[in-house]
Amino acid sequence: MAKELISSSATKSVYRDGNTAIKEFCEGFPKAEVLNEALCNARVEDIEALNVPKVLGVAVVDGKWSIIRELVEGKTLQQLMDENPDKLEEYMEQMVDLHILIHAQACPLLNKLKEKTMRALKSEVQLDENLRYELMTRLDGMPKHTKLCHGDFDPSNIIVGNDGKWYVVDWVHASQGNASADVARTYLLLSLKDKKKAEMYMDMFCEKTGTEKRYVQGWLPIVAAAQLYYKRPEEKELLESWINVFDYQ
């Protein structure tokens, strides 16, 4: 059976091949990053409370590094939101509940979010030195938590299976740390497409968890600056607009 394209981006394409999904990275994509993604996935896939498609192997396919994992039959939450705008609030509430469930888990072998963020801030050459110091000082003062954080929790990384279960994929940025930092990242991802959806998401999360909204917002400049390190052109303008916002403290 010929493999069937499911989705693609500038750096990777996902194919269906029988009962497996093959995530094929572009030529020249760093091997270390591919292996790290497979390792992160392997570390979270055995958490019983979550549905995480298992990695079946890492291989070079047609000259490109690829991750082979279990195939989930269904649609992404993003597809469902686009197809059923009248159900947006219902879908968003379920997404928030899933994020809270993720944060209730522990995965002690993952990198610590705070250390990972600090490294990104130190490495990002675009930052003014005074601003870098301000952001690193703020980060250092944030409470240290060890909750499981996805790092890229977005409707496109949630698959609503035909079996009714909700699956979470793309754990490459997973870490253990402060849940509000993870929520700030999701807020920024949602803001790329629709600011109203982002606000709805944050409001729901804060209400359900009893988290002060200003506290989550306080993470936004830190998370935005750290994300510049990953050089995603589609995010650059939004991230830069948030870096100097310190009004919430």
C-alpha positions in Angstrom: 0.0 0.0 0.0 1.4 3.4 -1.0 1.7 5.8 1.9 -0.9 8.5 2.1 -0.2 12.2 3.1 -2.1 13.3 6.2 -0.5 16.7 6.9 2.7 18.6 6.1 4.7 21.7 7.1 8.0 23.3 6.2 10.0 20.8 8.2 8.0 17.6 8.3 5.2 15.5 6.7 3.0 12.9 8.3 1.9 9.9 6.2 -0.4 7.0 6.7 1.2 3.6 5.9 -1.2 0.8 6.7 -1.8 0.8 10.4 1.0 3.2 11.2 1.7 6.9 10.9 5.1 8.0 9.6 6.4 11.4 10.6 9.0 12.2 8.0 11.4 15.2 8.6 12.9 17.3 5.9 16.4 16.6 4.6 19.1 18.0 6.9 16.7 18.0 9.9 18.9 17.4 13.0 19.1 13.8 14.0 19.3 14.7 17.7 15.9 16.5 17.6 14.3 13.5 15.9 15.6 11.2 18.6 14.7 13.6 21.3 11.1 13.7 20.1 10.9 9.9 20.1 12.4 9.8 23.6 9.9 12.4 25.0 7.0 10.5 23.5 8.3 7.2 24.9 8.5 8.8 28.4 4.9 10.0 28.4 3.1 7.2 26.4 3.0 4.9 29.4 1.1 7.3 31.6 -2.2 5.5 32.0 -4.4 8.6 32.4 -3.5 9.9 28.9 -4.0 8.5 25.4 -0.6 8.9 23.6 0.1 7.0 20.4 3.1 4.9 21.0 6.4 5.2 19.0 7.1 2.0 17.1 10.4 2.9 15.7 12.8 5.6 14.4 14.3 5.0 10.9 15.7 6.6 7.8 13.0 6.4 5.1 13.9 7.6 1.6 17.0 9.3 3.0 15.0 11.2 5.7 14.8 10.7 9.4 11.3 9.5 10.4 9.4 8.5 13.5 7.0 5.6 13.1 4.1 5.5 15.6 0.6 4.0 16.1 -2.0 5.4 13.7 -5.1 6.9 15.3 -8.2 7.0 13.2 -10.1 10.2 13.6 -9.9 14.0 13.1 -7.8 16.7 14.8 -9.7 18.9 17.2 -8.7 21.8 14.9 -10.6 20.1 12.0 -13.7 19.6 14.2 -13.6 23.2 15.4 -13.4 24.4 11.8 -16.3 22.1 10.7 -18.5 22.8 13.7 -18.2 26.4 14.8 -21.4 26.1 16.8 -19.7 23.6 19.1 -16.6 25.8 19.7 -17.4 26.4 23.4 -18.0 22.7 24.0 -14.8 21.7 22.3 -12.8 24.4 24.1 -14.0 23.2 27.5 -13.0 19.6 26.7 -9.6 20.9 25.5 -9.1 22.8 28.8 -10.1 19.7 30.8 -7.6 17.6 28.8 -4.9 20.2 29.5 -5.7 20.1 33.2 -5.5 16.3 33.1 -2.1 16.5 31.5 -0.9 18.9 34.3 -2.1 16.4 36.9 0.5 13.9 35.7 4.2 13.5 36.6 7.0 12.5 34.4 10.2 13.0 36.3 12.6 12.0 33.5 11.7 14.9 31.3 13.7 18.1 31.2 12.7 20.9 33.6 10.7 23.6 31.9 12.4 26.4 33.9 15.9 25.3 32.9 14.9 24.8 29.3 13.4 28.3 29.2 16.4 29.8 30.8 18.7 28.2 28.2 16.5 29.6 25.4 16.6 33.1 26.8 20.4 33.0 27.2 20.8 31.7 23.6 18.3 34.1 21.8 20.5 36.7 20.0 17.7 39.0 19.2 17.1 40.0 22.8 18.4 43.3 24.1 20.7 42.5 27.1 18.6 44.6 29.5 15.4 42.9 28.4 17.1 39.5 28.7 18.1 40.3 32.2 14.6 41.4 33.1 13.0 38.3 31.6 15.5 35.9 33.3 15.0 37.7 36.6 11.3 37.3 36.3 11.7 33.6 35.3 13.9 32.9 38.3 11.2 34.3 40.6 8.5 32.1 39.3 7.4 29.1 41.5 9.1 25.8 40.7 6.6 23.1 39.8 7.0 19.6 38.4 3.8 19.2 36.5 3.8 17.5 33.1 3.7 20.2 30.4 3.1 19.5 26.7 4.9 22.6 25.4 2.9 22.8 22.1 -0.7 22.1 23.3 -2.8 23.1 20.3 -6.0 21.8 18.7 -3.9 20.5 15.8 -2.0 18.3 18.2 -5.2 16.7 19.6 -6.8 13.8 17.7 -10.4 13.0 18.5 -10.4 9.3 17.6 -13.3 7.4 16.0 -13.3 5.4 19.2 -14.3 8.5 21.2 -11.0 8.9 22.9 -8.9 12.1 22.8 -5.3 11.5 21.8 -2.4 13.9 22.2 0.6 13.9 19.8 3.8 15.9 19.2 5.5 15.7 22.6 8.8 17.1 21.4 8.6 20.1 23.7 7.4 18.2 26.7 8.9 19.1 30.1 8.1 19.2 33.8 7.3 22.5 35.2 4.7 25.2 35.9 1.3 24.6 34.3 0.7 28.3 33.8 3.7 28.6 31.5 2.2 25.8 29.4 -1.1 27.6 29.3 0.7 30.8 28.2 2.2 28.9 25.3 -1.2 27.5 24.3 -2.6 31.1 24.5 0.1 32.3 22.1 -0.6 29.4 19.7 -4.3 30.1 19.7 -3.7 33.8 19.3 -1.9 33.2 16.0 -5.3 32.3 14.5 -7.9 33.8 16.7 -7.4 36.1 19.7 -11.0 35.5 20.9 -10.4 31.8 21.1 -7.2 32.4 23.0 -9.1 34.6 25.5 -11.8 32.0 25.8 -9.3 29.3 26.5 -7.4 31.3 29.2 -10.6 32.4 30.9 -11.9 28.8 31.0 -8.6 27.4 32.4 -8.3 30.1 35.1 -11.9 29.6 36.1 -11.7 25.8 36.3 -8.4 25.8 38.2 -8.9 28.8 40.4 -5.7 30.4 38.8 -5.3 34.1 38.9 -5.4 35.3 35.3 -2.7 37.9 35.9 -0.4 35.1 37.0 -0.8 33.2 33.7 -0.4 36.5 31.8 2.8 37.2 33.7 4.4 34.2 31.9 3.6 35.5 28.4 6.7 37.8 27.9 8.9 35.0 29.2 7.4 32.3 27.0 7.2 34.5 24.0 10.9 35.4 24.2 11.9 31.8 24.7 9.9 30.7 21.7 11.9 33.1 19.4 14.7 30.6 19.9 12.9 28.0 17.7 12.9 30.4 14.7 9.3 29.9 13.5 8.6 32.6 11.0 4.8 32.4 11.4 5.2 33.2 15.1 7.8 35.9 15.0 5.6 39.0 14.8 3.2 37.8 17.5 6.0 36.8 19.9 7.9 40.1 19.5 4.7 42.0 20.3 4.5 40.2 23.7 8.1 40.3 24.8 7.9 43.9 26.2 4.5 43.5 27.9 5.0 43.7 31.6 1.7 45.4 32.6 0.3 42.4 34.5 2.6 42.4 37.5 
